[in-house]
Amino acid sequence: MSAIRLASRYAKSLLDLSIEKGQLEEVFTDMKAVKAVIEASRELAVMLKNPIINAEKKQKVVEAIFGKDSNYITKAFLDLMVKKGREPYLLDIAKAFILQYNINKDITPVKLTTAVAFDKAFTDDLIDKLQAKTGIQNPQIKVEVDESLIGGFVLQYGDTLYDASVSRKLELLDKNFSNNPFVKTF
């Protein structure tokens, strides 16, 4: 079974259980923490994927890192993953859980990359226009600043990418000039 499929199935099961027990928000917070910790620690990610390290040691490490503040559902889930030998997929499962949570709550993550920091009023106006044109109900915006864009912005949500940056316009202009049919290229 592929890692994506496996992660999706475990995430769906965890989501369903947490909804059934009324603990969805707590488990969501825990899974965001699991994702953040594993992404931040290369050593932890390597240890979880290492087949030489036995399950007991992995269990102790996972319990020490996530056991204190986690919800009882999350603790039991992480324990089960290690016992079943699925700990190499914890990062993928956490990502799949967050994705399925967003789908369940009808939340659309929106990434806005700008050349300079915009004020909140401009960002809110941009999100209002995005909602009016696309019908997105609950956008969850993440703003990043990338000076290499020179000016403008790049908006990404779902499978859609809208690049209104000056660097992209210059790139297209350069491409159009290099494909000039009136200049011999031999």
N, C-alpha and C positions, 0 to 999 in steps of 0.2 A: 504494500500500500504506500502511496506517495506521502511525503511529509505534509503537504498542504491538505490532503484529504484527511489524514490522521488528525492533524491539528484542528481542522474544522469540526470533525466529529466529536472530539473531546471537548472542544469549546462549546459546541451546541449542547452537549450533555450537562456541562457545568452551568451554562446559562439557564437551561430548563430547570435544573435543580434549585438554583438560587432564586428563580422566580417563584417556584413552588413553595419554597421555605420563606419567602418574603425578605430575602437577604441580598437582593440584586445589587443595590448601591454599594454595600460593604464589599461584596465579592469583586465588583468592578474596580473599586479603589485598590483592593489587594492585587488584582491582575495588572493594573497599571504599575504598581510598585514592583511586581515580579519582572515585568518587561523592562522597566527602567534600571533595575539592579543588574539584570543579566546583560543588558546592552552596555552598561557602564563598566562592568568588570569582565575583562577578557579572560582572566584567570578562572572565574566562576563558569563562564561559558565553556571553556576548554575542559574543566573538571567534569562538568555535567555530561559532556560528549565522550569522555575518555572511558573506553570499555575495560581498562585494566583496574581502575578504582572500583572496589566492591560497593554494593548497594548500601551496606551499613554505614560506611563512611559518607557516602553521598547523602543518605538520610539524615545523618547528624548535621552536616553542613546546611542542608536545606532547612532543617528544623531551627538551627541557630540563627539563620538569616531571616527566615520568614515566619517562624513560629510564634514570636512574642506578640506582635500586634495584629496578626491576621485573624480573620473570621474563622469560625470552626469549620465551615464548609471548605474554605480555601485550604486550611491545614489538612483536612482529610483528603482533599483532592491531590495536594502535593505529595502527601504520604503514599497515596495509591499510585501516582505516576512513577515514583521511585521504585516501589515494590514491583510494578509491572514492567520496569525497564524502559519507561517512556520519558525519563528525565532529559534526554538529549533534545526533546521536542518542546520543552517548557516555554522557550521564547516564542516559538511558532504558535503554540497553543494560546499564550497570552495575547499575541497580536490578533489571532483569529477571534478570541473572546471579545476584545475591544471592538473589532469590526462588527461582530454580530450584535453586541450591545448597541452600537450606533444605529444599526439597521432596526433593531427592536424599538429603540426610542425615536426613530426617524430623524437622527442627527446626521448632518452632512459635514464632514471635516473640509474646511476651506483653507488653503495655504495662499497667503498673499505675500509676495516678495517684491520689495520696493528698493529703489536706489537710495532714497532718503526716508527718514521716518516721517510718516504722515500723522496728522493729528486725528484724534478720535472721531471728530465730526466727518472728516473725509472718508475714513474707513467705514463708518456707519452708513454714509450715503452710498458708498460703493456696494455694501452688502444689501441695502434696500433695493438698489437697481438690479443686483444679481437675483434676489428673490423674486422681483417682479418679472424678470425675463425668463427665469428657469423654473420657477415654482418650488424652489427649495424652501422647506418649512423651518427647519432649525439649523442654521449654519453655525458651525463651531470654528471660529476663525483663529488662525495662527499667523502672526505677522513676523516676517523676517526682513532684515535690511541687507542688501547685496549691492555694494557700490559699483560692481562691474557692469551693472545694467545701464549705467550712465544716467538714465532718466526713465520715467514711466514705471510700469509694474508688470508682474507676471501673476496671473490668477489661476489656481489649480484646484479643482474639486472633482471627485469621482474620476472618470476617465477623460475629463475635459481639461485642456490647457489653453489659456488665452494669454498670449505673449504680446503685450503692448509696450515693450521696452525699446529704448533708443538703440541699444546694442543689437537687438534683433533686426530693427529697421535698417541699420547700417550694414549688417550682414547680408540682408536681402538685396540692398542696393549694390553692394560689391559683387554679389552673384550675378545680378542682372547686367552689370557692366562687363563682367568677364565673359558672358554669353552673348556678346554683341555680334550679330550676324553680318555686319558690314565690315568687319575687320578680318582679314585673312589670318588664319592661325597655322600656317605651314612653314 
